[in-house]
Amino acid sequence: MKRFFRSVFFALACALLLSACSGLRVVDNDVASFAQWPNATAPAPGSSYRFERLPSQQSTLPQSGISGMELPQDQLEAMARTALDKVGWLNNPSSALFNVQVSATTRYAQRNPYNSGPGYAGFGGRGGFSGSGVSIGGGSAGSFIGFSLPLGRSESPLYLREVSIVVRDAASNAVVFESRATHSGVWN
C-alpha cells in the first residue's frame, strides 16, 4: 500500500512540475488614449490628414534600435494609414485638416535590476553574501548556507515596446488626440 501511495505521489509531483512549464503565454498591453476634439465630437468620415515627421523620423532607413527591430517610418505610417482608412479618414496632404504623427520604439532593459549583487538574499531575505557557488545569508525565515555549481547567471532579457499616435489640428497645431500603447516582455 505504501508503494502505491508513493507512486501516486511521484506521478502527481511530476504532473505538477511539468504543467508549470506548459502554461499559456499572456501578452498584456497598456493603452491610454486622450481626446480633445473641436466641438467635443470626433471628426466625421472623409476628414483629411497628412503625416508629420520629426527630424529623427525623416530617414526612410530603420532607426538604430535593438538588433534592427525598429521599423522604418514609412512602414509605421502605412500601418497607421490602414487603421485611419477603416474610420474613413483620407490621406490628402494638400488640404489636410489634421497632422498625424506616429512613432514606435523598442528598448532593452535589465531583466530584474533589484535582485542582483551583494545584499540580496531572495524571498523574505534581509541581505547576505553570495559568492561563486556558495551562498550564506539570513532573513525573516532564518539563516541559510547553500552550495551550488558556479554556472553563472543567464536571465532572459526584458524588451520594452511603445507605439504612439498624436493627431494635431492643422490650423492651430493643438493636440486633439493622443494614444499610446506599451508592452514589456521577454520575447523578441
C-alpha positions as CSV (number, residue, x, y, z in Angstrom):
1,M,0.0,0.0,0.0
2,K,2.9,2.3,0.8
3,R,4.3,1.7,-2.6
4,F,1.0,2.6,-4.3
5,F,0.8,5.9,-2.4
6,R,4.5,6.7,-3.1
7,S,4.0,6.1,-6.9
8,V,0.8,8.2,-6.9
9,F,2.6,11.0,-5.1
10,F,5.5,10.8,-7.5
11,A,3.2,10.9,-10.5
12,L,1.3,13.9,-9.2
13,A,4.5,15.7,-8.4
14,C,5.8,15.1,-11.9
15,A,2.5,16.2,-13.4
16,L,2.6,19.4,-11.3
17,L,6.1,20.2,-12.3
18,L,5.5,19.6,-16.0
19,S,2.3,21.6,-16.1
20,A,4.1,24.6,-14.7
21,C,6.2,24.8,-17.9
22,S,3.2,24.4,-20.3
23,G,1.1,27.3,-19.2
24,L,-0.3,29.9,-21.7
25,R,1.7,32.9,-22.6
26,V,0.0,36.1,-21.6
27,V,0.5,39.1,-23.7
28,D,-0.7,42.2,-21.9
29,N,-0.6,45.8,-23.2
30,D,-1.3,49.0,-21.5
31,V,-3.2,51.5,-23.7
32,A,-4.0,55.1,-22.8
33,S,-5.9,57.5,-25.1
34,F,-6.8,61.1,-24.6
35,A,-9.0,63.3,-26.9
36,Q,-9.9,67.0,-27.1
37,W,-11.7,67.2,-30.4
38,P,-13.0,70.6,-31.6
39,N,-16.8,70.8,-30.8
40,A,-16.4,67.8,-28.5
41,T,-17.1,65.3,-31.3
42,A,-14.7,63.1,-33.3
43,P,-14.2,64.1,-36.9
44,A,-16.6,62.6,-39.4
45,P,-15.5,60.1,-42.1
46,G,-14.0,62.0,-45.0
47,S,-11.7,64.1,-42.8
48,S,-8.4,64.7,-44.4
49,Y,-4.9,64.2,-42.8
50,R,-1.3,64.2,-43.6
51,F,1.7,62.6,-41.8
52,E,4.1,64.8,-39.9
53,R,7.6,63.6,-39.1
54,L,10.1,64.7,-36.5
55,P,13.7,65.3,-37.8
56,S,14.7,62.0,-36.3
57,Q,12.0,60.3,-38.4
58,Q,12.9,61.8,-41.7
59,S,15.1,58.9,-42.8
60,T,13.5,56.0,-44.6
61,L,16.1,53.6,-43.1
62,P,15.3,51.8,-39.8
63,Q,16.2,53.7,-36.7
64,S,19.1,52.4,-34.7
65,G,17.4,50.1,-32.3
66,I,17.9,46.7,-30.8
67,S,19.2,44.3,-33.4
68,G,17.4,46.0,-36.2
69,M,13.9,45.6,-34.7
70,E,12.8,49.2,-35.3
71,L,10.6,49.7,-38.4
72,P,11.2,52.3,-41.0
73,Q,8.9,55.3,-40.6
74,D,7.3,54.5,-44.0
75,Q,6.1,51.1,-42.7
76,L,4.8,52.7,-39.5
77,E,2.8,55.2,-41.5
78,A,1.5,52.5,-43.8
79,M,0.1,50.6,-40.8
80,A,-1.4,53.9,-39.4
81,R,-2.9,54.7,-42.8
82,T,-4.6,51.3,-42.8
83,A,-6.2,52.0,-39.4
84,L,-7.2,55.5,-40.4
85,D,-8.8,54.2,-43.7
86,K,-11.0,52.0,-41.6
87,V,-12.6,55.0,-39.8
88,G,-13.0,56.8,-43.1
89,W,-10.2,59.4,-43.0
90,L,-8.5,60.4,-46.2
91,N,-4.7,60.9,-46.7
92,N,-4.7,64.2,-48.5
93,P,-1.6,66.2,-47.6
94,S,-2.5,69.3,-49.7
95,S,-5.8,70.0,-47.9
96,A,-5.3,68.2,-44.5
97,L,-7.4,69.2,-41.5
98,F,-5.2,67.1,-39.2
99,N,-1.5,66.3,-38.8
100,V,-0.8,62.8,-37.7
101,Q,2.5,61.7,-36.1
102,V,3.2,58.0,-35.4
103,S,6.2,56.5,-33.6
104,A,7.3,53.1,-32.3
105,T,10.3,52.3,-30.0
106,T,11.8,49.1,-28.6
107,R,14.2,49.3,-25.7
108,Y,16.2,46.6,-24.0
109,A,16.2,46.6,-20.2
110,Q,17.9,44.6,-17.5
111,R,15.6,41.7,-16.6
112,N,15.4,42.4,-12.9
113,P,17.7,45.1,-11.5
114,Y,16.5,44.5,-7.9
115,N,17.9,41.0,-7.3
116,S,21.5,41.3,-8.3
117,G,24.7,42.0,-6.4
118,P,25.6,41.7,-2.7
119,G,22.8,42.3,-0.2
120,Y,20.1,40.3,-1.9
121,A,19.0,37.2,-0.1
122,G,16.0,36.1,-2.1
123,F,12.4,35.8,-0.9
124,G,11.9,37.2,2.6
125,G,15.6,37.9,2.9
126,R,17.2,40.9,4.6
127,G,20.6,40.7,3.0
128,G,23.5,38.3,2.7
129,F,26.6,37.5,0.7
130,S,26.6,35.5,-2.5
131,G,29.9,34.1,-3.9
132,S,30.7,31.9,-6.8
133,G,28.9,28.6,-5.9
134,V,28.4,29.4,-2.2
135,S,25.6,31.4,-0.6
136,I,25.5,32.5,3.0
137,G,22.8,34.7,4.4
138,G,19.9,35.4,6.8
139,G,16.5,36.8,6.7
140,S,13.0,36.7,8.2
141,A,12.8,32.9,7.6
142,G,16.1,32.2,9.4
143,S,19.6,31.8,8.1
144,F,20.9,29.6,5.3
145,I,24.0,28.2,3.7
146,G,23.8,26.8,0.2
147,F,26.3,25.3,-2.2
148,S,25.8,25.2,-6.0
149,L,27.8,24.9,-9.2
150,P,29.1,28.2,-10.4
151,L,27.2,28.2,-13.7
152,G,26.8,31.9,-13.9
153,R,23.7,33.9,-14.4
154,S,21.6,33.7,-17.5
155,E,18.4,35.7,-17.2
156,S,16.0,36.4,-20.0
157,P,16.2,40.0,-21.3
158,L,13.3,42.3,-21.0
159,Y,12.1,44.3,-24.0
160,L,10.0,47.5,-23.5
161,R,7.9,48.5,-26.6
162,E,5.8,51.6,-27.1
163,V,3.7,52.7,-30.0
164,S,2.1,56.2,-30.1
165,I,-0.1,58.3,-32.4
166,V,-0.6,62.0,-32.0
167,V,-3.2,63.9,-34.0
168,R,-3.0,67.7,-34.2
169,D,-5.4,70.3,-35.6
170,A,-3.6,71.6,-38.8
171,A,-4.9,75.1,-38.3
172,S,-4.0,75.7,-34.7
173,N,-1.4,72.9,-34.2
174,A,-3.2,71.9,-31.0
175,V,-3.1,68.3,-30.0
176,V,-6.7,66.9,-30.4
177,F,-6.0,63.1,-29.9
178,E,-3.2,61.1,-28.4
179,S,-2.9,57.3,-27.9
180,R,-0.1,55.3,-26.5
181,A,0.3,51.5,-26.2
182,T,3.1,49.9,-24.1
183,H,4.2,46.3,-23.7
184,S,7.0,44.7,-21.8
185,G,8.0,41.1,-22.3
186,V,10.9,38.7,-22.6
187,W,10.2,37.7,-26.2
188,N,12.0,39.5,-29.0
